[in-house]
Every structure is written in structure tokens, then in C-alpha cells.
Amino acid sequence: MFFTDVHADLDYAEQIDDFNRINELDINRIINEKYWQDFKEEKQAEFLAFESVQWHTIRQIGVKTQVVADPLCQTSCRL
């Protein structure tokens, strides 16, 4: 399990597996800033936890459209 400091697809993204460093991300700014063109890459930082987190521990998943939400709901309801 790790997180990245910017969008994970960027060549210079750092994959960080030391969660003591999580405070290096400006979470409040990332979540609350209305206009984020100046820090788009940071806004796209990712937490990657494939096969490391049990589904029942996930409280919420955000998606942009109902078209994306519907199949996600069907999948997650079965887990």
C-alpha cells in the first residue's frame, strides 16, 4: 500500500509507502480549494491499496456521474 505526492501516472511521481509522511500532502487545500489549476497534479495524488484494504472499511466513494455510480453500486453491494 502506498500513496503518491502527485498524479501517479507522472514519471516524477514519488511512491511513498511510509504513512508517517502523509502530512506532506496538503490535504485541506486539496479537498477545499475551489480553483485548483495551479496545483492540479497535487490534486490528483492517489492512494493505491489494491488487495490491501477490505471493502467493509471503505466508507465512501466519490464519482462524477450517475453513469459511473450505478455499476459501482451494483459491484460494491455484492461485497
Gaussian input, Z-matrix of N, CA and C with variables (Angstrom, degrees):
# hf/3-21g

backbone

0 1
 N
 C     1     B1
 C     2     B2     1     A1
 N     3     B3     2     A2     1     D1
 C     4     B4     3     A3     2     D2
 C     5     B5     4     A4     3     D3
 N     6     B6     5     A5     4     D4
 C     7     B7     6     A6     5     D5
 C     8     B8     7     A7     6     D6
 N     9     B9     8     A8     7     D7
 C    10    B10     9     A9     8     D8
 C    11    B11    10    A10     9     D9
 N    12    B12    11    A11    10    D10
 C    13    B13    12    A12    11    D11
 C    14    B14    13    A13    12    D12
 N    15    B15    14    A14    13    D13
 C    16    B16    15    A15    14    D14
 C    17    B17    16    A16    15    D15
 N    18    B18    17    A17    16    D16
 C    19    B19    18    A18    17    D17
 C    20    B20    19    A19    18    D18
 N    21    B21    20    A20    19    D19
 C    22    B22    21    A21    20    D20
 C    23    B23    22    A22    21    D21
 N    24    B24    23    A23    22    D22
 C    25    B25    24    A24    23    D23
 C    26    B26    25    A25    24    D24
 N    27    B27    26    A26    25    D25
 C    28    B28    27    A27    26    D26
 C    29    B29    28    A28    27    D27
 N    30    B30    29    A29    28    D28
 C    31    B31    30    A30    29    D29
 C    32    B32    31    A31    30    D30
 N    33    B33    32    A32    31    D31
 C    34    B34    33    A33    32    D32
 C    35    B35    34    A34    33    D33
 N    36    B36    35    A35    34    D34
 C    37    B37    36    A36    35    D35
 C    38    B38    37    A37    36    D36
 N    39    B39    38    A38    37    D37
 C    40    B40    39    A39    38    D38
 C    41    B41    40    A40    39    D39
 N    42    B42    41    A41    40    D40
 C    43    B43    42    A42    41    D41
 C    44    B44    43    A43    42    D42
 N    45    B45    44    A44    43    D43
 C    46    B46    45    A45    44    D44
 C    47    B47    46    A46    45    D45
 N    48    B48    47    A47    46    D46
 C    49    B49    48    A48    47    D47
 C    50    B50    49    A49    48    D48
 N    51    B51    50    A50    49    D49
 C    52    B52    51    A51    50    D50
 C    53    B53    52    A52    51    D51
 N    54    B54    53    A53    52    D52
 C    55    B55    54    A54    53    D53
 C    56    B56    55    A55    54    D54
 N    57    B57    56    A56    55    D55
 C    58    B58    57    A57    56    D56
 C    59    B59    58    A58    57    D57
 N    60    B60    59    A59    58    D58
 C    61    B61    60    A60    59    D59
 C    62    B62    61    A61    60    D60
 N    63    B63    62    A62    61    D61
 C    64    B64    63    A63    62    D62
 C    65    B65    64    A64    63    D63
 N    66    B66    65    A65    64    D64
 C    67    B67    66    A66    65    D65
 C    68    B68    67    A67    66    D66
 N    69    B69    68    A68    67    D67
 C    70    B70    69    A69    68    D68
 C    71    B71    70    A70    69    D69
 N    72    B72    71    A71    70    D70
 C    73    B73    72    A72    71    D71
 C    74    B74    73    A73    72    D72
 N    75    B75    74    A74    73    D73
 C    76    B76    75    A75    74    D74
 C    77    B77    76    A76    75    D75
 N    78    B78    77    A77    76    D76
 C    79    B79    78    A78    77    D77
 C    80    B80    79    A79    78    D78
 N    81    B81    80    A80    79    D79
 C    82    B82    81    A81    80    D80
 C    83    B83    82    A82    81    D81
 N    84    B84    83    A83    82    D82
 C    85    B85    84    A84    83    D83
 C    86    B86    85    A85    84    D84
 N    87    B87    86    A86    85    D85
 C    88    B88    87    A87    86    D86
 C    89    B89    88    A88    87    D87
 N    90    B90    89    A89    88    D88
 C    91    B91    90    A90    89    D89
 C    92    B92    91    A91    90    D90
 N    93    B93    92    A92    91    D91
 C    94    B94    93    A93    92    D92
 C    95    B95    94    A94    93    D93
 N    96    B96    95    A95    94    D94
 C    97    B97    96    A96    95    D95
 C    98    B98    97    A97    96    D96
 N    99    B99    98    A98    97    D97
 C   100   B100    99    A99    98    D98
 C   101   B101   100   A100    99    D99
 N   102   B102   101   A101   100   D100
 C   103   B103   102   A102   101   D101
 C   104   B104   103   A103   102   D102
 N   105   B105   104   A104   103   D103
 C   106   B106   105   A105   104   D104
 C   107   B107   106   A106   105   D105
 N   108   B108   107   A107   106   D106
 C   109   B109   108   A108   107   D107
 C   110   B110   109   A109   108   D108
 N   111   B111   110   A110   109   D109
 C   112   B112   111   A111   110   D110
 C   113   B113   112   A112   111   D111
 N   114   B114   113   A113   112   D112
 C   115   B115   114   A114   113   D113
 C   116   B116   115   A115   114   D114
 N   117   B117   116   A116   115   D115
 C   118   B118   117   A117   116   D116
 C   119   B119   118   A118   117   D117
 N   120   B120   119   A119   118   D118
 C   121   B121   120   A120   119   D119
 C   122   B122   121   A121   120   D120
 N   123   B123   122   A122   121   D121
 C   124   B124   123   A123   122   D122
 C   125   B125   124   A124   123   D123
 N   126   B126   125   A125   124   D124
 C   127   B127   126   A126   125   D125
 C   128   B128   127   A127   126   D126
 N   129   B129   128   A128   127   D127
 C   130   B130   129   A129   128   D128
 C   131   B131   130   A130   129   D129
 N   132   B132   131   A131   130   D130
 C   133   B133   132   A132   131   D131
 C   134   B134   133   A133   132   D132
 N   135   B135   134   A134   133   D133
 C   136   B136   135   A135   134   D134
 C   137   B137   136   A136   135   D135
 N   138   B138   137   A137   136   D136
 C   139   B139   138   A138   137   D137
 C   140   B140   139   A139   138   D138
 N   141   B141   140   A140   139   D139
 C   142   B142   141   A141   140   D140
 C   143   B143   142   A142   141   D141
 N   144   B144   143   A143   142   D142
 C   145   B145   144   A144   143   D143
 C   146   B146   145   A145   144   D144
 N   147   B147   146   A146   145   D145
 C   148   B148   147   A147   146   D146
 C   149   B149   148   A148   147   D147
 N   150   B150   149   A149   148   D148
 C   151   B151   150   A150   149   D149
 C   152   B152   151   A151   150   D150
 N   153   B153   152   A152   151   D151
 C   154   B154   153   A153   152   D152
 C   155   B155   154   A154   153   D153
 N   156   B156   155   A155   154   D154
 C   157   B157   156   A156   155   D155
 C   158   B158   157   A157   156   D156
 N   159   B159   158   A158   157   D157
 C   160   B160   159   A159   158   D158
 C   161   B161   160   A160   159   D159
 N   162   B162   161   A161   160   D160
 C   163   B163   162   A162   161   D161
 C   164   B164   163   A163   162   D162
 N   165   B165   164   A164   163   D163
 C   166   B166   165   A165   164   D164
 C   167   B167   166   A166   165   D165
 N   168   B168   167   A167   166   D166
 C   169   B169   168   A168   167   D167
 C   170   B170   169   A169   168   D168
 N   171   B171   170   A170   169   D169
 C   172   B172   171   A171   170   D170
 C   173   B173   172   A172   171   D171
 N   174   B174   173   A173   172   D172
 C   175   B175   174   A174   173   D173
 C   176   B176   175   A175   174   D174
 N   177   B177   176   A176   175   D175
 C   178   B178   177   A177   176   D176
 C   179   B179   178   A178   177   D177
 N   180   B180   179   A179   178   D178
 C   181   B181   180   A180   179   D179
 C   182   B182   181   A181   180   D180
 N   183   B183   182   A182   181   D181
 C   184   B184   183   A183   182   D182
 C   185   B185   184   A184   183   D183
 N   186   B186   185   A185   184   D184
 C   187   B187   186   A186   185   D185
 C   188   B188   187   A187   186   D186
 N   189   B189   188   A188   187   D187
 C   190   B190   189   A189   188   D188
 C   191   B191   190   A190   189   D189
 N   192   B192   191   A191   190   D190
 C   193   B193   192   A192   191   D191
 C   194   B194   193   A193   192   D192
 N   195   B195   194   A194   193   D193
 C   196   B196   195   A195   194   D194
 C   197   B197   196   A196   195   D195
 N   198   B198   197   A197   196   D196
 C   199   B199   198   A198   197   D197
 C   200   B200   199   A199   198   D198
 N   201   B201   200   A200   199   D199
 C   202   B202   201   A201   200   D200
 C   203   B203   202   A202   201   D201
 N   204   B204   203   A203   202   D202
 C   205   B205   204   A204   203   D203
 C   206   B206   205   A205   204   D204
 N   207   B207   206   A206   205   D205
 C   208   B208   207   A207   206   D206
 C   209   B209   208   A208   207   D207
 N   210   B210   209   A209   208   D208
 C   211   B211   210   A210   209   D209
 C   212   B212   211   A211   210   D210
 N   213   B213   212   A212   211   D211
 C   214   B214   213   A213   212   D212
 C   215   B215   214   A214   213   D213
 N   216   B216   215   A215   214   D214
 C   217   B217   216   A216   215   D215
 C   218   B218   217   A217   216   D216
 N   219   B219   218   A218   217   D217
 C   220   B220   219   A219   218   D218
 C   221   B221   220   A220   219   D219
 N   222   B222   221   A221   220   D220
 C   223   B223   222   A222   221   D221
 C   224   B224   223   A223   222   D222
 N   225   B225   224   A224   223   D223
 C   226   B226   225   A225   224   D224
 C   227   B227   226   A226   225   D225
 N   228   B228   227   A227   226   D226
 C   229   B229   228   A228   227   D227
 C   230   B230   229   A229   228   D228
 N   231   B231   230   A230   229   D229
 C   232   B232   231   A231   230   D230
 C   233   B233   232   A232   231   D231
 N   234   B234   233   A233   232   D232
 C   235   B235   234   A234   233   D233
 C   236   B236   235   A235   234   D234

   B1=1.4372
   B2=1.5290
   B3=1.3239
   B4=1.4634
   B5=1.5169
   B6=1.3248
   B7=1.4570
   B8=1.5152
   B9=1.3213
   B10=1.4638
   B11=1.5221
   B12=1.3201
   B13=1.4570
   B14=1.5278
   B15=1.3209
   B16=1.4724
   B17=1.5283
   B18=1.3157
   B19=1.4668
   B20=1.5281
   B21=1.3348
   B22=1.4660
   B23=1.5195
   B24=1.3071
   B25=1.4620
   B26=1.5320
   B27=1.3105
   B28=1.4640
   B29=1.5302
   B30=1.3112
   B31=1.4736
   B32=1.5230
   B33=1.3285
   B34=1.4578
   B35=1.5328
   B36=1.3302
   B37=1.4641
   B38=1.5300
   B39=1.3140
   B40=1.4567
   B41=1.5226
   B42=1.3153
   B43=1.4578
   B44=1.5194
   B45=1.3162
   B46=1.4645
   B47=1.5229
   B48=1.3199
   B49=1.4630
   B50=1.5288
   B51=1.3097
   B52=1.4590
   B53=1.5254
   B54=1.3354
   B55=1.4609
   B56=1.5261
   B57=1.3097
   B58=1.4650
   B59=1.5240
   B60=1.3385
   B61=1.4625
   B62=1.5300
   B63=1.3243
   B64=1.4608
   B65=1.5286
   B66=1.3223
   B67=1.4667
   B68=1.5251
   B69=1.3148
   B70=1.4677
   B71=1.5294
   B72=1.3295
   B73=1.4641
   B74=1.5253
   B75=1.2974
   B76=1.4688
   B77=1.5298
   B78=1.3400
   B79=1.4606
   B80=1.5294
   B81=1.3201
   B82=1.4714
   B83=1.5161
   B84=1.2988
   B85=1.4622
   B86=1.5277
   B87=1.3112
   B88=1.4583
   B89=1.5330
   B90=1.3020
   B91=1.4587
   B92=1.5281
   B93=1.3164
   B94=1.4575
   B95=1.5208
   B96=1.2966
   B97=1.4739
   B98=1.5253
   B99=1.3253
   B100=1.4619
   B101=1.5267
   B102=1.3163
   B103=1.4583
   B104=1.5247
   B105=1.3262
   B106=1.4557
   B107=1.5208
   B108=1.3187
   B109=1.4604
   B110=1.5291
   B111=1.3173
   B112=1.4667
   B113=1.5284
   B114=1.3103
   B115=1.4666
   B116=1.5342
   B117=1.3121
   B118=1.4642
   B119=1.5287
   B120=1.3179
   B121=1.4679
   B122=1.5240
   B123=1.3347
   B124=1.4591
   B125=1.5269
   B126=1.3273
   B127=1.4639
   B128=1.5315
   B129=1.3167
   B130=1.4579
   B131=1.5295
   B132=1.3206
   B133=1.4665
   B134=1.5246
   B135=1.3131
   B136=1.4548
   B137=1.5222
   B138=1.3249
   B139=1.4538
   B140=1.5187
   B141=1.2993
   B142=1.4612
   B143=1.5222
   B144=1.3227
   B145=1.4563
   B146=1.5218
   B147=1.3052
   B148=1.4549
   B149=1.5222
   B150=1.3085
   B151=1.4633
   B152=1.5255
   B153=1.3336
   B154=1.4589
   B155=1.5247
   B156=1.3214
   B157=1.4561
   B158=1.5257
   B159=1.3024
   B160=1.4578
   B161=1.5229
   B162=1.3316
   B163=1.4698
   B164=1.5204
   B165=1.3131
   B166=1.4647
   B167=1.5341
   B168=1.3402
   B169=1.4638
   B170=1.5283
   B171=1.3264
   B172=1.4684
   B173=1.5189
   B174=1.3179
   B175=1.4641
   B176=1.5176
   B177=1.3220
   B178=1.4541
   B179=1.5199
   B180=1.3257
   B181=1.4543
   B182=1.5203
   B183=1.3085
   B184=1.4613
   B185=1.5235
   B186=1.3107
   B187=1.4585
   B188=1.5197
   B189=1.3122
   B190=1.4569
   B191=1.5268
   B192=1.3257
   B193=1.4690
   B194=1.5282
   B195=1.3081
   B196=1.4567
   B197=1.5271
   B198=1.3353
   B199=1.4679
   B200=1.5309
   B201=1.3102
   B202=1.4623
   B203=1.5331
   B204=1.3285
   B205=1.4575
   B206=1.5264
   B207=1.3232
   B208=1.4701
   B209=1.5256
   B210=1.3448
   B211=1.4748
   B212=1.5326
   B213=1.3154
   B214=1.4643
   B215=1.5269
   B216=1.3222
   B217=1.4635
   B218=1.5181
   B219=1.3068
   B220=1.4624
   B221=1.5293
   B222=1.3125
   B223=1.4678
   B224=1.5207
   B225=1.3254
   B226=1.4543
   B227=1.5170
   B228=1.3101
   B229=1.4699
   B230=1.5198
   B231=1.3125
   B232=1.4626
   B233=1.5229
   B234=1.3285
   B235=1.4693
   B236=1.5088
   A1=107.64
   A2=115.15
   A3=118.80
   A4=109.66
   A5=115.79
   A6=121.15
   A7=107.85
   A8=115.14
   A9=120.06
   A10=109.29
   A11=115.41
   A12=120.20
   A13=112.02
   A14=116.81
   A15=123.42
   A16=106.48
   A17=116.59
   A18=120.79
   A19=109.43
   A20=116.87
   A21=121.60
   A22=113.74
   A23=117.98
   A24=121.16
   A25=112.84
   A26=117.60
   A27=120.83
   A28=110.37
   A29=116.14
   A30=121.25
   A31=112.90
   A32=116.92
   A33=120.16
   A34=113.09
   A35=117.07
   A36=120.07
   A37=109.11
   A38=114.97
   A39=119.68
   A40=108.91
   A41=116.79
   A42=121.88
   A43=107.31
   A44=115.62
   A45=121.53
   A46=109.01
   A47=116.59
   A48=119.63
   A49=112.32
   A50=116.79
   A51=122.46
   A52=108.07
   A53=116.84
   A54=120.28
   A55=113.01
   A56=117.98
   A57=120.35
   A58=110.64
   A59=116.13
   A60=120.80
   A61=112.41
   A62=118.04
   A63=121.21
   A64=111.71
   A65=116.81
   A66=119.86
   A67=112.59
   A68=117.57
   A69=120.27
   A70=111.44
   A71=116.51
   A72=119.94
   A73=108.16
   A74=116.44
   A75=121.21
   A76=107.86
   A77=115.56
   A78=122.05
   A79=112.01
   A80=118.22
   A81=119.95
   A82=111.52
   A83=117.39
   A84=120.44
   A85=110.40
   A86=116.66
   A87=121.45
   A88=110.58
   A89=117.28
   A90=121.24
   A91=112.08
   A92=117.72
   A93=120.86
   A94=116.18
   A95=118.42
   A96=120.86
   A97=110.31
   A98=116.71
   A99=121.00
   A100=111.44
   A101=117.38
   A102=122.20
   A103=108.30
   A104=116.74
   A105=119.28
   A106=113.53
   A107=117.42
   A108=119.88
   A109=111.69
   A110=117.12
   A111=120.72
   A112=113.10
   A113=117.93
   A114=119.53
   A115=110.96
   A116=114.92
   A117=122.09
   A118=112.31
   A119=117.48
   A120=120.69
   A121=111.49
   A122=117.06
   A123=120.51
   A124=110.70
   A125=116.31
   A126=120.79
   A127=110.41
   A128=116.65
   A129=121.27
   A130=112.57
   A131=117.38
   A132=120.13
   A133=108.16
   A134=116.84
   A135=120.48
   A136=111.71
   A137=114.13
   A138=122.21
   A139=106.36
   A140=116.35
   A141=121.33
   A142=108.49
   A143=114.95
   A144=119.33
   A145=111.47
   A146=117.77
   A147=122.39
   A148=110.90
   A149=115.58
   A150=123.57
   A151=113.58
   A152=117.68
   A153=121.24
   A154=112.61
   A155=116.93
   A156=121.49
   A157=108.17
   A158=116.76
   A159=119.93
   A160=109.77
   A161=116.30
   A162=121.67
   A163=112.40
   A164=118.66
   A165=119.84
   A166=112.43
   A167=117.73
   A168=120.07
   A169=112.83
   A170=117.13
   A171=121.07
   A172=108.61
   A173=115.85
   A174=120.86
   A175=113.09
   A176=117.07
   A177=118.56
   A178=110.02
   A179=116.29
   A180=122.49
   A181=106.50
   A182=116.83
   A183=120.94
   A184=111.33
   A185=115.91
   A186=122.29
   A187=108.44
   A188=116.02
   A189=120.72
   A190=113.17
   A191=117.98
   A192=119.66
   A193=110.98
   A194=115.31
   A195=121.44
   A196=111.01
   A197=116.27
   A198=121.00
   A199=110.17
   A200=117.30
   A201=121.94
   A202=110.15
   A203=116.95
   A204=121.38
   A205=113.08
   A206=117.27
   A207=120.42
   A208=113.34
   A209=119.35
   A210=117.50
   A211=112.65
   A212=117.26
   A213=120.46
   A214=109.64
   A215=116.75
   A216=120.39
   A217=110.61
   A218=117.49
   A219=120.53
   A220=110.87
   A221=116.81
   A222=120.93
   A223=111.03
   A224=117.62
   A225=120.45
   A226=112.26
   A227=118.26
   A228=120.81
   A229=111.19
   A230=118.04
   A231=122.36
   A232=112.13
   A233=117.52
   A234=120.39
   A235=111.76
   D1=135.34
   D2=178.74
   D3=-155.20
   D4=170.50
   D5=173.20
   D6=-130.10
   D7=162.28
   D8=177.42
   D9=-114.14
   D10=155.47
   D11=-179.28
   D12=-83.45
   D13=-19.20
   D14=177.43
   D15=-142.93
   D16=-172.96
   D17=178.54
   D18=-52.29
   D19=127.61
   D20=-172.52
   D21=-63.72
   D22=-20.79
   D23=-177.46
   D24=-80.28
   D25=-11.68
   D26=-178.87
   D27=-76.44
   D28=139.50
   D29=-178.09
   D30=-57.86
   D31=-31.12
   D32=-176.20
   D33=-97.13
   D34=9.72
   D35=176.41
   D36=-66.12
   D37=135.46
   D38=177.08
   D39=-94.75
   D40=126.88
   D41=175.78
   D42=-91.55
   D43=114.46
   D44=-172.27
   D45=-112.13
   D46=119.99
   D47=178.63
   D48=-107.21
   D49=7.26
   D50=176.39
   D51=-100.17
   D52=99.68
   D53=-175.51
   D54=-72.32
   D55=-2.32
   D56=169.20
   D57=-69.96
   D58=-15.32
   D59=-179.39
   D60=-95.45
   D61=6.76
   D62=-176.16
   D63=-59.47
   D64=-27.54
   D65=179.85
   D66=-69.85
   D67=-6.60
   D68=174.68
   D69=-70.94
   D70=-20.21
   D71=174.47
   D72=-85.53
   D73=134.53
   D74=177.99
   D75=-85.33
   D76=75.34
   D77=-173.27
   D78=-57.41
   D79=-44.22
   D80=-178.98
   D81=-60.49
   D82=-42.47
   D83=178.33
   D84=-66.89
   D85=-44.86
   D86=-178.28
   D87=-59.29
   D88=-42.24
   D89=-176.98
   D90=-79.26
   D91=-42.50
   D92=-167.84
   D93=-95.04
   D94=-19.53
   D95=-175.71
   D96=-67.06
   D97=127.93
   D98=-179.24
   D99=-75.88
   D100=-43.25
   D101=179.81
   D102=-111.07
   D103=120.50
   D104=-172.48
   D105=-128.51
   D106=26.53
   D107=177.95
   D108=-61.24
   D109=-31.54
   D110=-177.69
   D111=-75.83
   D112=-14.97
   D113=178.99
   D114=-139.41
   D115=41.95
   D116=-178.23
   D117=-56.14
   D118=-43.40
   D119=-177.87
   D120=-63.81
   D121=-38.90
   D122=178.14
   D123=-68.65
   D124=-36.18
   D125=178.50
   D126=-61.87
   D127=-26.35
   D128=-177.32
   D129=-96.80
   D130=15.24
   D131=174.14
   D132=-56.84
   D133=148.76
   D134=-172.53
   D135=-129.47
   D136=150.36
   D137=170.42
   D138=-110.12
   D139=119.92
   D140=-177.03
   D141=-112.71
   D142=117.63
   D143=-173.54
   D144=-137.11
   D145=35.32
   D146=-177.86
   D147=-54.03
   D148=126.65
   D149=179.96
   D150=57.89
   D151=21.61
   D152=-180.00
   D153=-116.78
   D154=-19.26
   D155=-176.70
   D156=-121.35
   D157=129.23
   D158=177.84
   D159=-75.39
   D160=141.62
   D161=-175.71
   D162=-55.79
   D163=-36.43
   D164=-175.50
   D165=-66.54
   D166=-14.89
   D167=178.59
   D168=-85.55
   D169=-11.52
   D170=-179.63
   D171=-85.13
   D172=123.33
   D173=-176.31
   D174=-92.08
   D175=-31.04
   D176=-172.83
   D177=-156.86
   D178=141.84
   D179=174.68
   D180=-128.28
   D181=128.42
   D182=179.49
   D183=-101.76
   D184=135.25
   D185=176.12
   D186=-133.39
   D187=163.25
   D188=-173.99
   D189=-85.12
   D190=-33.93
   D191=-173.90
   D192=-133.28
   D193=160.42
   D194=176.36
   D195=-66.22
   D196=-30.17
   D197=178.49
   D198=-60.02
   D199=-36.81
   D200=177.52
   D201=-79.87
   D202=-36.64
   D203=-176.20
   D204=-65.63
   D205=-40.64
   D206=-173.93
   D207=-57.32
   D208=-54.60
   D209=179.56
   D210=-66.43
   D211=-29.89
   D212=177.76
   D213=-65.19
   D214=-43.59
   D215=178.30
   D216=-61.88
   D217=-42.31
   D218=179.85
   D219=-63.17
   D220=-40.51
   D221=179.80
   D222=-69.68
   D223=-48.82
   D224=-174.98
   D225=-70.48
   D226=-26.65
   D227=178.40
   D228=-68.77
   D229=-24.59
   D230=179.68
   D231=-81.95
   D232=-16.60
   D233=-174.69
   D234=-84.51

